[in-house]
Amino acid sequence: LFILCAMLIACEGSDSAFDRGYGDGYAVGYNSLCYPDASNFIHGDFDNKNYRRGYDDGKADGRADCSAQKQ
């Protein structure tokens, strides 16, 4: 029972992985245009499809927000 509980706690939900990816992608997208010299420390869990999908969405939104802010 203890092992089963530990395994369930270790499993990350798809929403959580997406949210982590989105946050990382947003920071990279925004900083790549607005602060190109900034360092980005991201999780980089690209083997997780939900993280990767969130990262791609976040990166696009971050770039769009930076572009809109510059105008």
N, C-alpha and C positions, 0 to 999 in steps of 0.2 A: 504494500500500500504506500509506503514511504517513497519508493522508487517511482511509482506511478505519479504521485503528487509532484515530485521533483521534475519529472519529464513534462508534465503539463505546465508547470511554472516556467520552464525553459523555452517552451514553444511560444513564438511571437505571432500574434495575429496579423492578418494581411493588412488591416488598417494601420496598425502600429508601424509595420515595415514601410508602408506607403508614406506615412507621415514623416518618418525619419528621412526617407529618400527625398521627399518634397523639400524639407528644410535644408538638407545638404545641397540639393540642386538649385534651390532658390538663391542660396548664399553664393554659390559658384557662378550662376548666371548673372546676378546683380553685380557682384564684385568684378567679374570679367570685363564689364563695360564701365562701371562707375569708379571702381578702385582696382585697376589692373595690377597694381603691385602688392595687393593684399594677399596674405596667406589664407588658404582655406583648409581647415582640418575636417575631413568628412569621414563617415563610417566606411564608405566604399564597399558596401555589401552587394556588389553587382551580380552575384550568383542568385540573389533573391529577386524573383521577377516583380514582386510588389514594390520592393525598394527601388529597383531600376525604373519602373513605371513612374513612381513618385518623383524620382530624381529628374527624369526627362521632363515631366510636367512642371516641376519647380524651377528647373533651369530656364525653360521657355518663359515662365511668368516673371522670374527675376530679371531676365534681359528686357522683357517688355516694360516692366515697372521702371527700370533704370532709363530706358529710352524715353519714356513718357515724362520722367522727372527732368530730363535734360532739355526738353522742349519748352 
